[in-house]
Amino acid sequence: MRALPSPGRGALIPACLVALALAGALPGAQSQKSAATDVRVGIVLGNAPAATDEPTAMQTARCLKSFELYKSGGVNKLLVTGGFTRDYISEARMMKIALVTYGVAPDDVLEEELAATTIENGVFAARMFDARGWPKTATIVSQAFHLPRAGGNYKQQGFQVQDGVAADAPAPGDFAAVVDSTHDVLAKAEPSDLIVVYEPYASTDPMPWPTPQLARRLRIAAALYHRKIAPNVVLYNDRYTRGAVNLATMMKIGLISLGVPAANVKAVARGEYRRLVEVAKAYAGTSAIMVTTATGGEALAPDAAPKWKVVFVE
């Protein structure tokens, strides 16, 4: 006659598994819970741009406040919200370009590109939090006049919020934290007519926001402008790049977010000049500091622009 299995030992195994699951101690459960608990999110409310490629001063102030919170450790994720209220570049994408230009890691900036109103900002942000299992606590970044209404919209979606009060518009000194004013380029720079930023990006992938290298070059160009080394900036990329947004246009958004006025920035349109040498000819007789990569600098023959000084920044 076959012996029956002991009921005590067999029952213990599923009972232990149930207990572990309830306690969140099964493999992966605790780490997922910890990851969600460790998320500290700043939600940056969008503002309708001044033009397709021009963020407003109000939006820039919100990005500066968000960067301050991120650098101080008050938040470790930023959710930028705002749809396509002006044209083909969303408010959210403009703000991500600005924040990545400042130095925020792209993976730490999430985009919500559907909302057309503050109410929708809250609705779509709630969906994103729910999808990630994040607790609905956040710092809402906007101007003081906007935060009471915005906070009410988010509370209706189950959020606990605190205010991240941005200035109504940035003061000149507010950009000191985001421009690169210590690079050797500034120490050696002489007054010029132009600052030229040339991006020779030639990948099979689009560049939706600046690479770390390009972000650094933009921060240096902005510092040159703020130091009054040159009054105007020209932005140029090779005539064909992948993606909906021309890289010069993207760079313009980054520079305006670094405090360079839109009126002082010329973003070369896609296909406007086929080669860098044609840009140099268009500005013949002007002196310029061209900030680019070593590869990019080789595209400009010395006699094409005798008054241009090429500076390599990798």
Secondary structure by P-SEA (a helix, b strand, c coil): ccccccaaaaaaaaaaaaaaaaaccccaaaaaaaaaaabbbbbbbbccccccccccaaaaaaaaaaaaaaaaccccbbbbbbccccccccaaaaaaaaaaaacccccccccccccccaaaaaaaaaaaaaaaccccbbbbbcccccaaaaaaaaaaaccccccccccccccccccccccccccccccccccccbbbbbbbcccccccccccaaaaaaaaaaaaaaaaccccbbbbbccccccccccaaaaaaaaaaaacccccccccccccccccaaaaaaaaccbbbbccccccccccccccccccbbbbbcc
